[in-house]
Amino acid sequence: MVMSNNDWKLIYQARQTDVKQAISNIQSHQKVFLAPFCNEPQALIEELVNQKDRLKDVKLYNLIIGSPCLYATPDCHEHFNIQTFLGSFKFKSAYQHHSCDYLPVNFSEIPRWIEEEQIDAALIQVTAPNNEGYCNLGLSVDVIQTLIKNSVNVIAQVNNDLPWTNGETSVHVSEIDYFVLSDRPLLTIDSGKPSEVEMTIGNYVAELIPDYATVQVGLGKIADSVIISLKSKKGLGIHSGSITDTVVELIDQGVITNERKEINQYQTVCTTLTGTDLLYKYSHMNQDIALYPSDYTHNASVISKISNFCSVNSALEVDIFGQINAEQVGSYPVAGVGGQMDFIHGARLSKGGKAIIALPSTAENGTESRIKIKIPFVTSLKSEIDYVVTEYGIASLFGKSLQERAKALVSIAHPDFRKDLKNEYERLLDNE
């Protein structure tokens, strides 16, 4: 967009307002989409919660990793109806009050979903504009570009603590309806140090990833353990939904070079930064890290162009044949489909690609096996998983029969549960 300095500056100045006035544009029964992950604009969220008493049945759409979820407390249940693409334990009270529901949409398809919906307001976070009138989305692109183009009102919190990141991160001031100036500390995620079990899992996963492969990992300590375990590799690439602090060290060590990627060569690609100030400062004005929308980063046809693409995701539980539950335990979702299926499909289409699921063998302090005869919810199908990894080893599933799969998965279950799993499976066979 070509616009003189005076023109864009006049727009920017005219559209600045205080936070109370900006949020007063949101009315009862409207649909409001919150910028995802650590880019959720907290000054706008806090004022929305402050004004809750005048609001009824406002639908709040979100992806909440990194968010404190101020709108999910019991005193908000009568005012906000949370519609989340990623479940969380933080929503337990809202689920029980029937003021929260889960949308199982693949991350790559959320932009398409936005285009088909009528979103009344988008609450986003940007930097102040540069000399050409462009703001930067900073921590996260994900679905925001589509949201800006398809929302009735776009309300932006201007935060100069945001890094200025590379990729499809620019937004012209003319595309935003209201600007609220509010520099404040950014939301951060510190995964913490992986445990011995998690590092063992990471080491097994690393055995499956060859030199010069391109890697996608999820979030959490297992994901970080995988990245840490790749230190001895050569020429790795990253094309992922998110990157964390652990990626920085491997870039600096020359392990991650992105030199063999057929697309975005020499660039670490993601759609969101989910880490601490270390990662945010490292990414500022860094041309070697590029953020793109989720319909690019998570697009299986895009990923298929990258050879040796290794998708590494976690799960809540796995059945004896390799079906994956990554969404729900009990009566409500605690995670979501997210980008798992997107990256699995991409890995399946990649020459030399691998779809890997990594998880601890037990839950509930070792009292429950995560490998089970049956699971109540299925996120990923058994036919789409190449490997399942626990701290007890690697189960290779591709091309294996049901009995071979069962034997392989029992062998990586916790020893305390192997006998019962084997006996249950034999009874299952006898009853057929």
C-alpha positions, 0 to 999 in steps of 0.5 A: 500500500502506497500512502504518504507519511502525512496520510498514514500518520493522520490515520494512526493519530485519529484512530488512537483511543483509550482502552475503555472507549475501544472496548465499548464498541463490543456489544452483547451477543457479538463474536470476538476473536482474541489474538492467539497464544502469547500475543493475546493483548492483555490490556484489552482483555482486562478492560473487556473483563472490567466491562463484563457486567454490561455484556451478555453472551459474548462469544470469545474465540481463542487459542489459549497457550500462554494466556492467563484466561482472565475471561474464564473465571466463575464471575465471567461465566454469565457474560462470556461464552468461550469458544476455544480451538484448544482446550485447557484445564483452565476452562474446567469451571466454564465447561461445568457452567456450560459457558465453554465449548471446543471447536475441533478444527485443524490449525491450517483451516482456522483461516478458512473458518474465519472467512466463513464466519461473521467476526464482529471484533478482533482483539490483536497486538501490534508494534507502533508503525514504522516510517511507511505506516506498517505495524508488526504482529511480533510474536505470532502471525497464525490466523491474524492476517485473515482475521484483520481482513474479515472482522467488522472491527479490529482493535489493536493494543500497540506494544513496543515491547513486541519484537519486530519479526520477519515474514508475513508480519506487517499490517498497515495502520489503515487496516486497523480501526482502533489503536490503544497504546499500552506497553507492558510485559509480554506473555511468556512460556518457560517450559522448564527443564525436562525430567530424566524420563522426558530426556530419555524420550527425546533421545529415542526420538533423536535416533529417528531423525537423520542429519539434514532433516526438517523438524516440527515439534509441539510444545512442552517439556517433551518437545524441548527434550527432543530439540535438546537431544538433536545437538549432535545432528548436522544441518537440520531445518525447522518448519513448525507451528511454534519455536521455543527458547531451546531452538535458539541454542541449536541455531547458535551452535550451527545444528539448525541451518535450514540448508537443505530445505527446498523452500524457505532455505536458510530460514527457521519457519514458524507461525508463533514464538512461544518462549521467553524474552530470550527468544523474543529478543533473538527474533527481533529484526532477525532475517533468519527466523520467519513467521507465516500464517497457519494456512502456510506453515501447517499446509500439508501441500507446502510441507510435502515440498520439504524432503525428510520432514519429521513431525514430532507430536505428543499425545494423552494416550495411545491404544494398542493399535496406534490410535492417538488421543491428543484432545480429551480426558474425561468429560471435557477437552484439555488440549486440541487437534491443533496442528497435529493432523496438519503436520502428520499429513505433511510428513506422510507426503514428504519424501522420507518423512516420518510421523512420530508420536512421543509420550511418557508411558504413564500418567497420574504419577505412574498409576495409569498406563498411557498405552491402553487397549481402547481409548474413548477419543481419537485425534489421529488414526492408526494408519497415519502414525509411523512411530510411537516413542516412550521412555521404554523405546520405539514402536515402529508401526508403519506397515505392521499388522494389528498383532504386530502393532500390539506387540510393539506397543506393549513392549514400550509400555511401562513394565508394571502394565505390560502383563495386563495389557498383553492379557487384555489383548489376548482376551480381546482376540478370544472374544472376536 
